[in-house]
């Protein structure tokens, strides 16, 4: 199904950018996709919030939030088959809707990744101290910032020296994380069924998986709004498509398998945690559920959960650099941003300039936000959610529009049409609902008011405004990219 893109700058087509081809197999791709979501960190930070919204039905929310991710993953599968470009959403939205929309899609990916790396580095720094029992340093924002910056620098270096080094380190980091989470879940459930859990423990019930047991639409909405973002990150494996074996097929399949693995992890850990301690305990310790449960479930081995969150944050920091640099590489070689960002290292075959900058910018952002206010750092996470919903939804819409003349079978209509459209509509609803909620300052992490709005809305607005300014400056400097016309799938492509 591969098609050649018409009228593209020399060296910008898939496989021509100078990256190391066939460096990753199916398993390595799945490892990158799962690691990018930071399941340990995501569960520690969000499970209590989901339970606060829906009580015992938290596991039901976990599989409900999985649905739009799976639906959008089908759009990545089909779009990657025709255009295995490392720019992913940027490249696909440019084809479907034109260069202006595509540019904003690429900008959303870059901004989301810069924001989340600052927060992941903060977690990695704090948990590094907790692992060694240095609680005083873990409570110091400046000591934590120092170690967090070091983590970003180390992961940036690994990404700089090659995609193989990145993949190998992910095997270790993700392996440690998943082993710790599964050991925790198994021991917690064994203690529940053998009567060695606290008095608040409850034996699991199939009713926990029933979303119809939630009697409030508002509670259902609140739970999904929290849970839907813990799946973000699996698309990192598609961003390294040009370095993957069978680049038209492997990344798309790996993306779908990654989301399935994630829902399994989230279900078993959420069921085990809720069964062992009961919902009230999880709500009371919503800022870090896993650490609060560690001593009771694992005893002397409670450091396993600290390792799970630490390796989760470290792995996700690294895998966040990968898609950001590939997006900026694709944008650079096509003239959407300065050509400088399209430089490839002659030995390592990595986007050298983009990698350096995508390590430096999060460090600057992280240090600046930490010095100004920890509240701003936390509020930026809510702004991140808007970026995620936007570019995932844009990918779904791009799939439907790009293939609108190619869907000739029931399978094509269902998997390249209905599924991506439904996923995109759900994420659009999340995007709009989040904007409405976050306009109220009380719904932000800090509760502060900026210009009468919640800080996340102002942060997202400033990033958007900065992107629009940058886009128009690039249009003045290199207008050729912005003269492109939108496209449809080539006539020979039938679904």
BAMARTI-468901 format. One record per residue (C-alpha): x, y, z; residue in three letters. Coordinates in steps of 0.05 Angstrom, whole numbers, plus 5000, padded with zeros to 4 digits. Last residue first. Layout:
N
@x: X	y: Y	z: Z	aa: ala;
...
***
This chain:
495
@x: 4814	y: 4991	z: 5036	aa: unk;
@x: 4837	y: 5010	z: 4967	aa: unk;
@x: 4901	y: 5048	z: 4950	aa: unk;
@x: 4913	y: 5050	z: 4874	aa: unk;
@x: 4876	y: 5117	z: 4869	aa: unk;
@x: 4927	y: 5152	z: 4915	aa: unk;
@x: 4901	y: 5172	z: 4984	aa: unk;
@x: 4874	y: 5243	z: 4985	aa: unk;
@x: 4914	y: 5306	z: 4985	aa: unk;
@x: 4915	y: 5377	z: 5015	aa: unk;
@x: 4953	y: 5429	z: 4975	aa: unk;
@x: 5023	y: 5453	z: 4989	aa: unk;
@x: 5038	y: 5527	z: 4988	aa: unk;
@x: 5056	y: 5528	z: 5062	aa: unk;
@x: 5119	y: 5487	z: 5050	aa: unk;
@x: 5145	y: 5536	z: 4997	aa: unk;
@x: 5137	y: 5597	z: 5042	aa: unk;
@x: 5206	y: 5591	z: 5075	aa: unk;
@x: 5223	y: 5655	z: 5114	aa: unk;
@x: 5154	y: 5688	z: 5114	aa: unk;
@x: 5119	y: 5623	z: 5128	aa: unk;
@x: 5170	y: 5608	z: 5182	aa: unk;
@x: 5153	y: 5673	z: 5217	aa: unk;
@x: 5080	y: 5657	z: 5210	aa: unk;
@x: 5090	y: 5589	z: 5243	aa: unk;
@x: 5131	y: 5617	z: 5300	aa: unk;
@x: 5077	y: 5668	z: 5316	aa: unk;
@x: 5023	y: 5613	z: 5313	aa: unk;
@x: 5065	y: 5569	z: 5358	aa: unk;
@x: 5076	y: 5623	z: 5410	aa: unk;
@x: 5001	y: 5636	z: 5411	aa: unk;
@x: 4988	y: 5562	z: 5421	aa: unk;
@x: 5040	y: 5559	z: 5477	aa: unk;
@x: 5009	y: 5620	z: 5510	aa: unk;
@x: 4939	y: 5591	z: 5504	aa: unk;
@x: 4960	y: 5525	z: 5535	aa: unk;
@x: 4991	y: 5562	z: 5594	aa: unk;
@x: 4930	y: 5607	z: 5601	aa: unk;
@x: 4882	y: 5548	z: 5600	aa: unk;
@x: 4925	y: 5510	z: 5650	aa: unk;
@x: 4927	y: 5571	z: 5697	aa: unk;
@x: 4851	y: 5572	z: 5707	aa: unk;
@x: 4818	y: 5635	z: 5682	aa: unk;
@x: 4802	y: 5704	z: 5711	aa: unk;
@x: 4865	y: 5734	z: 5681	aa: unk;
@x: 4904	y: 5681	z: 5719	aa: unk;
@x: 4866	y: 5652	z: 5778	aa: unk;
@x: 4898	y: 5603	z: 5827	aa: unk;
@x: 4866	y: 5537	z: 5848	aa: unk;
@x: 4935	y: 5505	z: 5846	aa: unk;
@x: 4916	y: 5440	z: 5811	aa: unk;
@x: 4863	y: 5474	z: 5768	aa: unk;
@x: 4789	y: 5463	z: 5776	aa: unk;
@x: 4780	y: 5522	z: 5823	aa: unk;
@x: 4807	y: 5568	z: 5768	aa: unk;
@x: 4744	y: 5555	z: 5726	aa: unk;
@x: 4765	y: 5559	z: 5653	aa: unk;
@x: 4792	y: 5490	z: 5665	aa: unk;
@x: 4724	y: 5457	z: 5663	aa: unk;
@x: 4703	y: 5486	z: 5596	aa: unk;
@x: 4771	y: 5472	z: 5565	aa: unk;
@x: 4770	y: 5401	z: 5591	aa: unk;
@x: 4700	y: 5389	z: 5563	aa: unk;
@x: 4722	y: 5414	z: 5495	aa: unk;
@x: 4783	y: 5369	z: 5492	aa: unk;
@x: 4747	y: 5308	z: 5521	aa: unk;
@x: 4691	y: 5317	z: 5470	aa: unk;
@x: 4744	y: 5323	z: 5415	aa: unk;
@x: 4775	y: 5259	z: 5443	aa: unk;
@x: 4709	y: 5222	z: 5436	aa: unk;
@x: 4699	y: 5250	z: 5366	aa: unk;
@x: 4768	y: 5228	z: 5345	aa: unk;
@x: 4757	y: 5157	z: 5371	aa: unk;
@x: 4690	y: 5153	z: 5334	aa: unk;
@x: 4721	y: 5178	z: 5270	aa: unk;
@x: 4780	y: 5130	z: 5276	aa: unk;
@x: 4733	y: 5071	z: 5285	aa: unk;
@x: 4681	y: 5090	z: 5233	aa: unk;
@x: 4728	y: 5104	z: 5175	aa: unk;
@x: 4793	y: 5064	z: 5171	aa: unk;
@x: 4769	y: 5004	z: 5212	aa: unk;
@x: 4695	y: 5002	z: 5195	aa: unk;
@x: 4694	y: 5031	z: 5124	aa: unk;
@x: 4755	y: 4990	z: 5105	aa: unk;
@x: 4726	y: 4926	z: 5134	aa: unk;
@x: 4660	y: 4937	z: 5098	aa: unk;
@x: 4698	y: 4946	z: 5033	aa: unk;
@x: 4713	y: 5003	z: 4985	aa: unk;
@x: 4744	y: 5055	z: 5030	aa: unk;
@x: 4792	y: 5091	z: 4984	aa: unk;
@x: 4754	y: 5156	z: 4969	aa: unk;
@x: 4750	y: 5179	z: 5042	aa: unk;
@x: 4820	y: 5154	z: 5057	aa: unk;
@x: 4851	y: 5222	z: 5073	aa: unk;
@x: 4788	y: 5248	z: 5108	aa: unk;
@x: 4778	y: 5188	z: 5154	aa: unk;
@x: 4852	y: 5183	z: 5172	aa: unk;
@x: 4859	y: 5258	z: 5183	aa: unk;
@x: 4800	y: 5258	z: 5231	aa: unk;
@x: 4834	y: 5204	z: 5274	aa: unk;
@x: 4901	y: 5239	z: 5272	aa: unk;
@x: 4869	y: 5305	z: 5293	aa: unk;
@x: 4838	y: 5270	z: 5353	aa: unk;
@x: 4906	y: 5246	z: 5376	aa: unk;
@x: 4933	y: 5316	z: 5364	aa: unk;
@x: 4880	y: 5353	z: 5403	aa: unk;
@x: 4869	y: 5305	z: 5460	aa: unk;
@x: 4943	y: 5304	z: 5475	aa: unk;
@x: 4951	y: 5380	z: 5471	aa: unk;
@x: 4892	y: 5391	z: 5519	aa: unk;
@x: 4920	y: 5341	z: 5568	aa: unk;
@x: 4986	y: 5378	z: 5570	aa: unk;
@x: 4951	y: 5440	z: 5595	aa: unk;
@x: 4929	y: 5398	z: 5655	aa: unk;
@x: 5002	y: 5378	z: 5665	aa: unk;
@x: 5023	y: 5451	z: 5664	aa: unk;
@x: 4984	y: 5462	z: 5728	aa: unk;
@x: 5035	y: 5419	z: 5766	aa: unk;
@x: 5095	y: 5459	z: 5742	aa: unk;
@x: 5057	y: 5524	z: 5754	aa: unk;
@x: 5043	y: 5502	z: 5826	aa: unk;
@x: 5117	y: 5487	z: 5837	aa: unk;
@x: 5130	y: 5561	z: 5827	aa: unk;
@x: 5181	y: 5608	z: 5795	aa: unk;
@x: 5244	y: 5567	z: 5809	aa: unk;
@x: 5211	y: 5501	z: 5790	aa: unk;
@x: 5180	y: 5530	z: 5727	aa: unk;
@x: 5246	y: 5558	z: 5703	aa: unk;
@x: 5285	y: 5494	z: 5718	aa: unk;
@x: 5235	y: 5450	z: 5683	aa: unk;
@x: 5227	y: 5495	z: 5622	aa: unk;
@x: 5303	y: 5503	z: 5613	aa: unk;
@x: 5313	y: 5428	z: 5623	aa: unk;
@x: 5254	y: 5413	z: 5576	aa: unk;
@x: 5286	y: 5458	z: 5523	aa: unk;
@x: 5356	y: 5428	z: 5528	aa: unk;
@x: 5338	y: 5356	z: 5514	aa: unk;
@x: 5294	y: 5371	z: 5455	aa: unk;
@x: 5348	y: 5419	z: 5431	aa: unk;
@x: 5403	y: 5367	z: 5433	aa: unk;
@x: 5359	y: 5315	z: 5400	aa: unk;
@x: 5337	y: 5363	z: 5345	aa: unk;
@x: 5409	y: 5380	z: 5327	aa: unk;
@x: 5431	y: 5307	z: 5326	aa: unk;
@x: 5372	y: 5275	z: 5290	aa: unk;
@x: 5403	y: 5205	z: 5296	aa: unk;
@x: 5447	y: 5168	z: 5246	aa: unk;
@x: 5500	y: 5153	z: 5300	aa: unk;
@x: 5560	y: 5165	z: 5255	aa: unk;
@x: 5540	y: 5222	z: 5208	aa: unk;
@x: 5493	y: 5254	z: 5259	aa: unk;
@x: 5432	y: 5278	z: 5221	aa: unk;
@x: 5414	y: 5352	z: 5215	aa: unk;
@x: 5340	y: 5367	z: 5203	aa: unk;
@x: 5334	y: 5417	z: 5260	aa: unk;
@x: 5379	y: 5465	z: 5222	aa: unk;
@x: 5330	y: 5466	z: 5164	aa: unk;
@x: 5287	y: 5517	z: 5201	aa: unk;
@x: 5214	y: 5496	z: 5212	aa: unk;
@x: 5161	y: 5474	z: 5161	aa: unk;
@x: 5213	y: 5465	z: 5106	aa: unk;
@x: 5200	y: 5391	z: 5092	aa: unk;
@x: 5267	y: 5370	z: 5122	aa: unk;
@x: 5253	y: 5411	z: 5184	aa: unk;
@x: 5183	y: 5386	z: 5198	aa: unk;
@x: 5206	y: 5314	z: 5192	aa: unk;
@x: 5264	y: 5326	z: 5239	aa: unk;
@x: 5219	y: 5364	z: 5288	aa: unk;
@x: 5172	y: 5304	z: 5290	aa: unk;
@x: 5230	y: 5255	z: 5297	aa: unk;
@x: 5260	y: 5296	z: 5354	aa: unk;
@x: 5195	y: 5298	z: 5392	aa: unk;
@x: 5180	y: 5225	z: 5379	aa: unk;
@x: 5246	y: 5202	z: 5410	aa: unk;
@x: 5252	y: 5251	z: 5468	aa: unk;
@x: 5189	y: 5224	z: 5499	aa: unk;
@x: 5219	y: 5154	z: 5499	aa: unk;
@x: 5275	y: 5178	z: 5543	aa: unk;
@x: 5232	y: 5214	z: 5594	aa: unk;
@x: 5184	y: 5155	z: 5593	aa: unk;
@x: 5239	y: 5108	z: 5613	aa: unk;
@x: 5262	y: 5153	z: 5670	aa: unk;
@x: 5191	y: 5163	z: 5696	aa: unk;
@x: 5174	y: 5089	z: 5694	aa: unk;
@x: 5242	y: 5070	z: 5722	aa: unk;
@x: 5229	y: 5114	z: 5782	aa: unk;
@x: 5156	y: 5092	z: 5790	aa: unk;
@x: 5172	y: 5018	z: 5788	aa: unk;
@x: 5236	y: 5027	z: 5830	aa: unk;
@x: 5194	y: 5060	z: 5884	aa: unk;
@x: 5146	y: 5002	z: 5879	aa: unk;
@x: 5203	y: 4952	z: 5888	aa: unk;
@x: 5226	y: 4992	z: 5948	aa: unk;
@x: 5168	y: 4960	z: 5985	aa: unk;
@x: 5210	y: 4896	z: 5990	aa: unk;
@x: 5214	y: 4899	z: 6066	aa: unk;
@x: 5138	y: 4897	z: 6069	aa: unk;
@x: 5108	y: 4884	z: 6000	aa: unk;
@x: 5034	y: 4897	z: 6009	aa: unk;
@x: 5031	y: 4940	z: 6072	aa: unk;
@x: 5097	y: 4976	z: 6060	aa: unk;
@x: 5082	y: 4993	z: 5988	aa: unk;
@x: 5010	y: 5016	z: 5991	aa: unk;
@x: 5025	y: 5089	z: 6005	aa: unk;
@x: 5081	y: 5089	z: 5954	aa: unk;
@x: 5034	y: 5060	z: 5901	aa: unk;
@x: 4978	y: 5110	z: 5913	aa: unk;
@x: 5018	y: 5174	z: 5905	aa: unk;
@x: 4978	y: 5239	z: 5905	aa: unk;
@x: 4913	y: 5201	z: 5915	aa: unk;
@x: 4930	y: 5178	z: 5985	aa: unk;
@x: 4863	y: 5193	z: 6018	aa: unk;
@x: 4827	y: 5170	z: 5955	aa: unk;
@x: 4864	y: 5104	z: 5954	aa: unk;
@x: 4849	y: 5092	z: 6027	aa: unk;
@x: 4775	y: 5106	z: 6017	aa: unk;
@x: 4772	y: 5058	z: 5958	aa: unk;
@x: 4791	y: 4995	z: 5996	aa: unk;
@x: 4862	y: 4975	z: 6015	aa: unk;
@x: 4874	y: 4906	z: 5984	aa: unk;
@x: 4816	y: 4902	z: 5935	aa: unk;
@x: 4828	y: 4972	z: 5908	aa: unk;
@x: 4902	y: 4961	z: 5897	aa: unk;
@x: 4891	y: 4893	z: 5864	aa: unk;
@x: 4836	y: 4916	z: 5818	aa: unk;
@x: 4875	y: 4978	z: 5797	aa: unk;
@x: 4938	y: 4936	z: 5785	aa: unk;
@x: 4902	y: 4883	z: 5744	aa: unk;
@x: 4863	y: 4933	z: 5701	aa: unk;
@x: 4919	y: 4981	z: 5688	aa: unk;
@x: 4967	y: 4927	z: 5665	aa: unk;
@x: 4915	y: 4893	z: 5620	aa: unk;
@x: 4895	y: 4961	z: 5590	aa: unk;
@x: 4968	y: 4974	z: 5575	aa: unk;
@x: 4980	y: 4909	z: 5539	aa: unk;
@x: 4921	y: 4923	z: 5493	aa: unk;
@x: 4946	y: 4994	z: 5479	aa: unk;
@x: 5014	y: 4966	z: 5460	aa: unk;
@x: 4984	y: 4914	z: 5414	aa: unk;
@x: 4949	y: 4968	z: 5373	aa: unk;
@x: 5013	y: 5010	z: 5367	aa: unk;
@x: 5055	y: 4948	z: 5351	aa: unk;
@x: 5009	y: 4932	z: 5292	aa: unk;
@x: 5017	y: 5002	z: 5264	aa: unk;
@x: 5092	y: 5004	z: 5276	aa: unk;
@x: 5105	y: 4936	z: 5242	aa: unk;
@x: 5067	y: 4948	z: 5176	aa: unk;
@x: 5094	y: 5004	z: 5133	aa: unk;
@x: 5162	y: 5005	z: 5169	aa: unk;
@x: 5177	y: 4932	z: 5155	aa: unk;
@x: 5235	y: 4935	z: 5204	aa: unk;
@x: 5235	y: 5000	z: 5243	aa: unk;
@x: 5279	y: 5061	z: 5237	aa: unk;
@x: 5231	y: 5099	z: 5192	aa: unk;
@x: 5175	y: 5081	z: 5241	aa: unk;
@x: 5208	y: 5115	z: 5300	aa: unk;
@x: 5148	y: 5162	z: 5308	aa: unk;
@x: 5103	y: 5100	z: 5308	aa: unk;
@x: 5134	y: 5075	z: 5373	aa: unk;
@x: 5123	y: 5142	z: 5406	aa: unk;
@x: 5048	y: 5133	z: 5391	aa: unk;
@x: 5042	y: 5093	z: 5456	aa: unk;
@x: 5050	y: 5158	z: 5496	aa: unk;
@x: 4982	y: 5174	z: 5524	aa: unk;
@x: 4945	y: 5117	z: 5559	aa: unk;
@x: 4945	y: 5152	z: 5626	aa: unk;
@x: 4909	y: 5209	z: 5591	aa: unk;
@x: 4842	y: 5174	z: 5585	aa: unk;
@x: 4839	y: 5159	z: 5659	aa: unk;
@x: 4829	y: 5230	z: 5686	aa: unk;
@x: 4776	y: 5253	z: 5637	aa: unk;
@x: 4745	y: 5183	z: 5641	aa: unk;
@x: 4734	y: 5189	z: 5716	aa: unk;
@x: 4705	y: 5259	z: 5712	aa: unk;
@x: 4657	y: 5239	z: 5657	aa: unk;
@x: 4631	y: 5178	z: 5695	aa: unk;
@x: 4623	y: 5220	z: 5758	aa: unk;
@x: 4583	y: 5272	z: 5719	aa: unk;
@x: 4540	y: 5218	z: 5688	aa: unk;
@x: 4523	y: 5193	z: 5757	aa: unk;
@x: 4498	y: 5123	z: 5774	aa: unk;
@x: 4562	y: 5085	z: 5758	aa: unk;
@x: 4541	y: 5012	z: 5758	aa: unk;
@x: 4531	y: 5019	z: 5683	aa: unk;
@x: 4607	y: 5020	z: 5676	aa: unk;
@x: 4610	y: 4947	z: 5697	aa: unk;
@x: 4682	y: 4924	z: 5711	aa: unk;
@x: 4675	y: 4932	z: 5786	aa: unk;
@x: 4612	y: 4890	z: 5782	aa: unk;
@x: 4656	y: 4830	z: 5766	aa: unk;
@x: 4676	y: 4832	z: 5839	aa: unk;
@x: 4743	y: 4835	z: 5874	aa: unk;
@x: 4746	y: 4816	z: 5948	aa: unk;
@x: 4746	y: 4877	z: 5993	aa: unk;
@x: 4800	y: 4902	z: 6040	aa: unk;
@x: 4783	y: 4954	z: 6094	aa: unk;
@x: 4801	y: 4905	z: 6149	aa: unk;
@x: 4872	y: 4904	z: 6123	aa: unk;
@x: 4898	y: 4845	z: 6082	aa: unk;
@x: 4921	y: 4778	z: 6109	aa: unk;
@x: 4855	y: 4742	z: 6098	aa: unk;
@x: 4882	y: 4692	z: 6048	aa: unk;
@x: 4841	y: 4720	z: 5990	aa: unk;
@x: 4863	y: 4792	z: 6002	aa: unk;
@x: 4935	y: 4774	z: 6016	aa: unk;
@x: 4939	y: 4735	z: 5951	aa: unk;
@x: 4909	y: 4795	z: 5914	aa: unk;
@x: 4962	y: 4843	z: 5942	aa: unk;
@x: 5018	y: 4793	z: 5928	aa: unk;
@x: 4996	y: 4785	z: 5855	aa: unk;
@x: 4987	y: 4860	z: 5843	aa: unk;
@x: 5053	y: 4880	z: 5875	aa: unk;
@x: 5092	y: 4827	z: 5837	aa: unk;
@x: 5058	y: 4850	z: 5773	aa: unk;
@x: 5077	y: 4923	z: 5785	aa: unk;
@x: 5150	y: 4907	z: 5804	aa: unk;
@x: 5159	y: 4861	z: 5744	aa: unk;
@x: 5129	y: 4914	z: 5698	aa: unk;
@x: 5176	y: 4969	z: 5721	aa: unk;
@x: 5240	y: 4928	z: 5721	aa: unk;
@x: 5224	y: 4903	z: 5651	aa: unk;
@x: 5207	y: 4973	z: 5626	aa: unk;
@x: 5275	y: 5000	z: 5649	aa: unk;
@x: 5316	y: 4941	z: 5624	aa: unk;
@x: 5283	y: 4933	z: 5556	aa: unk;
@x: 5282	y: 5009	z: 5549	aa: unk;
@x: 5358	y: 5012	z: 5555	aa: unk;
@x: 5364	y: 4966	z: 5495	aa: unk;
@x: 5316	y: 5008	z: 5453	aa: unk;
@x: 5352	y: 5073	z: 5466	aa: unk;
@x: 5420	y: 5042	z: 5452	aa: unk;
@x: 5392	y: 5015	z: 5386	aa: unk;
@x: 5363	y: 5084	z: 5368	aa: unk;
@x: 5432	y: 5115	z: 5371	aa: unk;
@x: 5482	y: 5159	z: 5407	aa: unk;
@x: 5435	y: 5220	z: 5415	aa: unk;
@x: 5378	y: 5181	z: 5447	aa: unk;
@x: 5426	y: 5156	z: 5502	aa: unk;
@x: 5453	y: 5227	z: 5510	aa: unk;
@x: 5383	y: 5256	z: 5518	aa: unk;
@x: 5368	y: 5203	z: 5571	aa: unk;
@x: 5430	y: 5224	z: 5611	aa: unk;
@x: 5414	y: 5298	z: 5605	aa: unk;
@x: 5341	y: 5289	z: 5625	aa: unk;
@x: 5362	y: 5248	z: 5686	aa: unk;
@x: 5414	y: 5300	z: 5706	aa: unk;
@x: 5360	y: 5354	z: 5703	aa: unk;
@x: 5317	y: 5312	z: 5749	aa: unk;
@x: 5375	y: 5303	z: 5797	aa: unk;
@x: 5384	y: 5378	z: 5803	aa: unk;
@x: 5309	y: 5392	z: 5805	aa: unk;
@x: 5300	y: 5344	z: 5863	aa: unk;
@x: 5356	y: 5379	z: 5902	aa: unk;
@x: 5322	y: 5445	z: 5886	aa: unk;
@x: 5251	y: 5423	z: 5903	aa: unk;
@x: 5273	y: 5396	z: 5971	aa: unk;
@x: 5225	y: 5342	z: 5997	aa: unk;
@x: 5265	y: 5285	z: 5965	aa: unk;
@x: 5328	y: 5314	z: 5997	aa: unk;
@x: 5297	y: 5305	z: 6066	aa: unk;
@x: 5271	y: 5236	z: 6049	aa: unk;
@x: 5339	y: 5207	z: 6031	aa: unk;
@x: 5319	y: 5134	z: 6038	aa: unk;
@x: 5360	y: 5111	z: 5979	aa: unk;
@x: 5300	y: 5097	z: 5934	aa: unk;
@x: 5267	y: 5160	z: 5961	aa: unk;
@x: 5324	y: 5203	z: 5933	aa: unk;
@x: 5317	y: 5174	z: 5863	aa: unk;
@x: 5242	y: 5179	z: 5871	aa: unk;
@x: 5244	y: 5255	z: 5876	aa: unk;
@x: 5289	y: 5264	z: 5816	aa: unk;
@x: 5250	y: 5216	z: 5772	aa: unk;
@x: 5185	y: 5250	z: 5791	aa: unk;
@x: 5212	y: 5319	z: 5774	aa: unk;
@x: 5242	y: 5292	z: 5709	aa: unk;
@x: 5173	y: 5265	z: 5690	aa: unk;
@x: 5143	y: 5334	z: 5703	aa: unk;
@x: 5193	y: 5371	z: 5659	aa: unk;
@x: 5188	y: 5317	z: 5607	aa: unk;
@x: 5113	y: 5325	z: 5604	aa: unk;
@x: 5115	y: 5398	z: 5583	aa: unk;
@x: 5168	y: 5388	z: 5529	aa: unk;
@x: 5130	y: 5328	z: 5501	aa: unk;
@x: 5064	y: 5364	z: 5498	aa: unk;
@x: 5097	y: 5424	z: 5464	aa: unk;
@x: 5130	y: 5382	z: 5410	aa: unk;
@x: 5067	y: 5342	z: 5396	aa: unk;
@x: 5023	y: 5404	z: 5393	aa: unk;
@x: 5072	y: 5437	z: 5345	aa: unk;
@x: 5066	y: 5378	z: 5297	aa: unk;
@x: 4990	y: 5385	z: 5296	aa: unk;
@x: 4996	y: 5460	z: 5287	aa: unk;
@x: 5040	y: 5449	z: 5226	aa: unk;
@x: 4991	y: 5398	z: 5197	aa: unk;
@x: 4934	y: 5447	z: 5202	aa: unk;
@x: 4973	y: 5500	z: 5165	aa: unk;
@x: 5003	y: 5451	z: 5115	aa: unk;
@x: 4937	y: 5423	z: 5086	aa: unk;
@x: 4880	y: 5382	z: 5114	aa: unk;
@x: 4893	y: 5310	z: 5095	aa: unk;
@x: 4966	y: 5312	z: 5072	aa: unk;
@x: 4988	y: 5362	z: 5125	aa: unk;
@x: 4948	y: 5323	z: 5177	aa: unk;
@x: 4987	y: 5260	z: 5160	aa: unk;
@x: 5056	y: 5292	z: 5161	aa: unk;
@x: 5046	y: 5329	z: 5226	aa: unk;
@x: 5009	y: 5271	z: 5258	aa: unk;
@x: 5065	y: 5222	z: 5242	aa: unk;
@x: 5129	y: 5263	z: 5230	aa: unk;
@x: 5169	y: 5198	z: 5227	aa: unk;
@x: 5137	y: 5184	z: 5159	aa: unk;
@x: 5109	y: 5115	z: 5144	aa: unk;
@x: 5058	y: 5145	z: 5095	aa: unk;
@x: 5012	y: 5093	z: 5064	aa: unk;
@x: 5017	y: 5039	z: 5118	aa: unk;
@x: 5028	y: 5092	z: 5172	aa: unk;
@x: 4960	y: 5122	z: 5156	aa: unk;
@x: 4926	y: 5055	z: 5164	aa: unk;
@x: 4957	y: 5035	z: 5231	aa: unk;
@x: 4957	y: 5105	z: 5260	aa: unk;
@x: 4882	y: 5110	z: 5246	aa: unk;
@x: 4872	y: 5042	z: 5280	aa: unk;
@x: 4908	y: 5069	z: 5341	aa: unk;
@x: 4854	y: 5123	z: 5346	aa: unk;
@x: 4801	y: 5069	z: 5360	aa: unk;
@x: 4847	y: 5034	z: 5410	aa: unk;
@x: 4859	y: 5099	z: 5448	aa: unk;
@x: 4785	y: 5116	z: 5445	aa: unk;
@x: 4769	y: 5048	z: 5477	aa: unk;
@x: 4822	y: 5047	z: 5531	aa: unk;
@x: 4787	y: 5100	z: 5572	aa: unk;
@x: 4729	y: 5051	z: 5580	aa: unk;
@x: 4777	y: 4996	z: 5602	aa: unk;
@x: 4805	y: 5037	z: 5659	aa: unk;
@x: 4738	y: 5068	z: 5676	aa: unk;
@x: 4711	y: 4998	z: 5690	aa: unk;
@x: 4770	y: 4985	z: 5736	aa: unk;
@x: 4751	y: 5049	z: 5776	aa: unk;
@x: 4679	y: 5024	z: 5787	aa: unk;
@x: 4691	y: 5014	z: 5862	aa: unk;
@x: 4689	y: 5090	z: 5873	aa: unk;
@x: 4672	y: 5131	z: 5811	aa: unk;
@x: 4705	y: 5200	z: 5819	aa: unk;
@x: 4750	y: 5189	z: 5880	aa: unk;
@x: 4770	y: 5122	z: 5850	aa: unk;
@x: 4794	y: 5158	z: 5787	aa: unk;
@x: 4834	y: 5208	z: 5829	aa: unk;
@x: 4866	y: 5152	z: 5869	aa: unk;
@x: 4887	y: 5116	z: 5806	aa: unk;
@x: 4919	y: 5179	z: 5776	aa: unk;
@x: 4988	y: 5192	z: 5804	aa: unk;
@x: 5012	y: 5123	z: 5823	aa: unk;
@x: 4979	y: 5091	z: 5762	aa: unk;
@x: 5011	y: 5140	z: 5713	aa: unk;
@x: 5079	y: 5134	z: 5746	aa: unk;
@x: 5079	y: 5059	z: 5740	aa: unk;
@x: 5048	y: 5059	z: 5670	aa: unk;
@x: 5098	y: 5109	z: 5641	aa: unk;
@x: 5061	y: 5116	z: 5574	aa: unk;
@x: 5127	y: 5116	z: 5536	aa: unk;
@x: 5147	y: 5049	z: 5565	aa: unk;
@x: 5088	y: 5014	z: 5531	aa: unk;
@x: 5104	y: 5043	z: 5462	aa: unk;
@x: 5180	y: 5034	z: 5467	aa: unk;
@x: 5171	y: 4961	z: 5489	aa: unk;
@x: 5121	y: 4949	z: 5432	aa: unk;
@x: 5172	y: 4975	z: 5382	aa: unk;
@x: 5227	y: 4933	z: 5412	aa: unk;
@x: 5183	y: 4871	z: 5405	aa: unk;
@x: 5165	y: 4885	z: 5332	aa: unk;
@x: 5236	y: 4898	z: 5310	aa: unk;
@x: 5279	y: 4960	z: 5312	aa: unk;
@x: 5342	y: 4980	z: 5273	aa: unk;
@x: 5312	y: 4967	z: 5204	aa: unk;
@x: 5334	y: 5036	z: 5179	aa: unk;
@x: 5384	y: 5082	z: 5212	aa: unk;
@x: 5359	y: 5153	z: 5199	aa: unk;
@x: 5385	y: 5191	z: 5137	aa: unk;
@x: 5320	y: 5227	z: 5119	aa: unk;
@x: 5305	y: 5183	z: 5058	aa: unk;
@x: 5265	y: 5127	z: 5089	aa: unk;
@x: 5199	y: 5165	z: 5087	aa: unk;
@x: 5205	y: 5224	z: 5039	aa: unk;
@x: 5245	y: 5286	z: 5060	aa: unk;
@x: 5310	y: 5275	z: 5022	aa: unk;
@x: 5292	y: 5320	z: 4964	aa: unk;
@x: 5234	y: 5366	z: 4980	aa: unk;
@x: 5166	y: 5335	z: 4967	aa: unk;
@x: 5127	y: 5343	z: 4902	aa: unk;
@x: 5085	y: 5280	z: 4905	aa: unk;
@x: 5089	y: 5231	z: 4963	aa: unk;
@x: 5104	y: 5161	z: 4939	aa: unk;
@x: 5053	y: 5109	z: 4961	aa: unk;
@x: 5061	y: 5046	z: 5003	aa: unk;
@x: 5000	y: 5000	z: 5000	aa: unk;
***
